[in-house]
Amino acid sequence: MRGLTNRLTVEPRLSGDEVQRQIGAALERAAVIDASHVQVIVSGSRVVLSGHLRSWPALEDAERAAAAVPGVSAVDNHLRIANW
């Protein structure tokens, strides 16, 4: 006979403020992203990124960083590439 032990736990959902803080921290850690030019809006489990970055890789990294935060189900990327 075999047994199964369920060790799953349900973690509480993060608040919108905590999700926003974690995304901001992730953007700050990314070397190619100038996080001061990115605005993050959290609505439930959706995140909207807006602002401008210097390169396509930075734009993609910002989207990946936001999507990797626990509790985020979708990222609407409205970032633009701008030379300044």
C-alpha positions as CSV (number, residue, x, y, z in Angstrom):
1,M,0.0,0.0,0.0
2,R,1.2,3.5,-0.8
3,G,0.3,6.7,0.9
4,L,0.0,10.3,-0.2
5,T,0.6,13.3,2.1
6,N,-0.7,16.6,1.0
7,R,1.7,19.4,2.0
8,L,0.3,22.1,-0.1
9,T,-0.4,25.4,1.5
10,V,-2.4,28.3,0.2
11,E,-0.5,31.6,0.5
12,P,-2.5,34.8,0.9
13,R,-2.6,37.1,-2.1
14,L,-0.3,40.0,-2.0
15,S,-1.9,43.5,-1.8
16,G,-1.7,45.8,-4.7
17,D,0.8,48.0,-2.9
18,E,3.1,44.9,-2.2
19,V,2.9,43.8,-5.8
20,Q,3.8,47.3,-6.9
21,R,6.7,47.4,-4.4
22,Q,8.0,44.1,-5.6
23,I,7.8,45.1,-9.3
24,G,9.6,48.3,-8.5
25,A,12.4,46.4,-6.6
26,A,12.7,44.0,-9.6
27,L,13.0,46.9,-12.0
28,E,15.7,48.5,-9.8
29,R,17.7,45.3,-9.8
30,A,17.7,45.0,-13.6
31,A,20.9,46.6,-15.0
32,V,19.4,47.6,-18.4
33,I,16.3,49.2,-16.9
34,D,16.1,52.8,-15.8
35,A,13.2,52.3,-13.4
36,S,12.7,56.0,-12.8
37,H,11.1,56.2,-16.2
38,V,8.6,53.3,-15.6
39,Q,5.2,53.7,-14.0
40,V,3.5,50.7,-12.5
41,I,-0.2,50.5,-11.9
42,V,-1.7,47.4,-10.2
43,S,-5.4,46.6,-10.5
44,G,-6.3,43.3,-8.9
45,S,-3.9,40.7,-10.5
46,R,-3.3,42.8,-13.6
47,V,-0.3,45.2,-14.0
48,V,0.0,48.1,-16.4
49,L,3.5,49.3,-17.2
50,S,3.9,52.7,-18.9
51,G,6.7,55.2,-19.5
52,H,9.7,54.9,-21.7
53,L,13.0,53.0,-21.8
54,R,16.1,53.2,-23.9
55,S,16.0,49.8,-25.6
56,W,13.9,46.8,-26.7
57,P,15.8,44.5,-24.3
58,A,15.0,46.8,-21.4
59,L,11.4,46.9,-22.4
60,E,11.2,43.1,-22.5
61,D,13.1,42.8,-19.2
62,A,10.6,45.1,-17.5
63,E,7.7,43.0,-18.7
64,R,9.3,39.8,-17.6
65,A,10.2,41.3,-14.2
66,A,6.6,42.4,-13.6
67,A,5.1,39.0,-14.8
68,A,7.4,37.1,-12.4
69,V,6.0,38.7,-9.2
70,P,3.7,36.4,-7.3
71,G,0.0,37.4,-7.7
72,V,0.4,38.9,-11.2
73,S,-1.8,37.2,-13.8
74,A,-1.3,39.6,-16.7
75,V,0.9,42.5,-17.7
76,D,-0.3,45.2,-20.1
77,N,2.9,46.7,-21.5
78,H,2.5,50.3,-22.6
79,L,6.2,51.1,-22.4
80,R,7.8,52.9,-25.3
81,I,11.3,53.1,-26.6
82,A,12.7,56.6,-26.5
83,N,16.1,58.2,-27.0
84,W,16.7,60.9,-24.5
